[in-house]
Amino acid sequence: MALTRIVNGVPVEMTPQEEAAEIADRATRAAVVRTPDVIKNWQFRAQLRRMNPVHLANLKAFILTQSEEVQDWWQYELIIPRSHANVEAARVALGYSQAQVNATFRNAALIT
């Protein structure tokens, strides 16, 4: 069944090129960019390094100002949950937006 468009109030069948463009447009609008709930610690650090090594250095400097328990969490925790209080504390302290951290998580999840 061919898609139609309205021209001067009248349904008109789309050409194959128009139909392909419409389908692609619908797919693009329907695509939801989802931030992963968790990533691996090494993925998080690798992504910070790939973005700019200064980001990782800033995170490491921030971690050193935290309690031993928090330092251990950052060093030894294998999985980093996006919603964890330590991630939020680092985000605020380092001045990153929610969107920046979400993008970091999305890009980190792609690293294998």
C-alpha positions as CSV (number, residue, x, y, z in Angstrom):
1,M,0.0,0.0,0.0
2,A,1.5,3.3,-1.1
3,L,1.7,6.3,1.2
4,T,-0.3,9.4,0.2
5,R,0.1,13.1,0.8
6,I,-2.4,15.9,0.7
7,V,-2.2,18.3,-2.2
8,N,-4.8,21.1,-2.4
9,G,-7.0,19.0,-0.1
10,V,-6.8,15.9,-2.3
11,P,-4.9,12.7,-1.3
12,V,-2.2,12.0,-3.9
13,E,-0.1,8.8,-4.0
14,M,3.6,9.5,-3.2
15,T,6.3,8.7,-5.7
16,P,8.7,5.9,-4.6
17,Q,11.3,8.6,-3.8
18,E,8.9,10.6,-1.7
19,E,7.7,7.5,0.1
20,A,11.3,6.5,0.9
21,A,12.0,10.0,2.3
22,E,8.8,9.9,4.4
23,I,9.6,6.5,5.8
24,A,13.2,7.7,6.7
25,D,11.8,10.9,8.2
26,R,9.3,8.9,10.4
27,A,12.1,6.5,11.5
28,T,14.3,9.5,12.5
29,R,11.5,11.1,14.5
30,A,10.6,7.8,16.1
31,A,14.2,7.0,17.1
32,V,14.7,7.6,20.8
33,V,18.2,8.4,22.0
34,R,18.3,6.5,25.3
35,T,21.0,7.0,28.0
36,P,22.1,3.7,29.4
37,D,21.3,3.1,33.0
38,V,24.8,1.7,33.6
39,I,28.1,1.5,32.0
40,K,31.4,-0.2,32.9
41,N,33.9,1.8,34.9
42,W,36.6,1.3,32.2
43,Q,34.2,2.5,29.5
44,F,33.4,5.7,31.5
45,R,37.1,6.4,32.0
46,A,37.9,5.6,28.3
47,Q,35.2,7.9,27.1
48,L,36.5,10.8,29.3
49,R,40.0,10.2,27.9
50,R,38.7,10.1,24.3
51,M,36.7,13.3,24.8
52,N,39.7,15.1,26.3
53,P,42.3,13.7,28.8
54,V,41.6,16.8,31.0
55,H,38.1,15.5,31.8
56,L,39.6,12.3,33.2
57,A,42.3,14.3,35.1
58,N,39.6,16.5,36.6
59,L,37.5,13.5,37.7
60,K,40.6,11.9,39.3
61,A,41.4,15.2,41.1
62,F,37.8,15.4,42.4
63,I,37.9,11.8,43.6
64,L,41.0,12.5,45.7
65,T,39.0,15.1,47.6
66,Q,36.4,12.5,48.6
67,S,36.2,10.1,51.5
68,E,38.1,6.8,51.3
69,E,34.9,5.0,50.8
70,V,34.0,7.1,47.8
71,Q,37.5,6.8,46.4
72,D,37.3,3.1,46.7
73,W,33.9,3.1,44.9
74,W,35.3,5.0,42.0
75,Q,38.4,2.8,41.8
76,Y,36.9,-0.6,42.3
77,E,33.2,-0.4,41.3
78,L,32.9,-2.4,38.0
79,I,29.5,-0.9,37.0
80,I,28.8,2.8,37.1
81,P,25.0,3.6,37.4
82,R,24.0,6.8,35.8
83,S,21.7,7.6,38.8
84,H,24.3,7.0,41.5
85,A,24.9,9.8,44.0
86,N,28.7,9.7,43.3
87,V,28.1,10.4,39.6
88,E,25.8,13.3,40.5
89,A,28.2,14.7,43.0
90,A,31.1,14.6,40.4
91,R,28.8,16.2,37.8
92,V,27.9,19.1,40.1
93,A,31.5,19.6,41.4
94,L,33.0,19.5,37.9
95,G,30.3,21.8,36.4
96,Y,29.0,19.4,33.8
97,S,25.4,19.5,32.6
98,Q,23.0,16.5,32.8
99,A,23.1,16.5,29.0
100,Q,26.9,16.3,29.0
101,V,26.9,13.3,31.4
102,N,24.1,11.6,29.5
103,A,26.1,12.0,26.2
104,T,29.2,10.6,28.0
105,F,27.3,7.6,29.1
106,R,25.8,7.0,25.6
107,N,29.1,7.3,23.9
108,A,30.9,5.2,26.6
109,A,28.4,2.4,26.1
110,L,29.5,2.1,22.5
111,I,33.1,1.3,23.4
112,T,33.8,-2.4,23.4
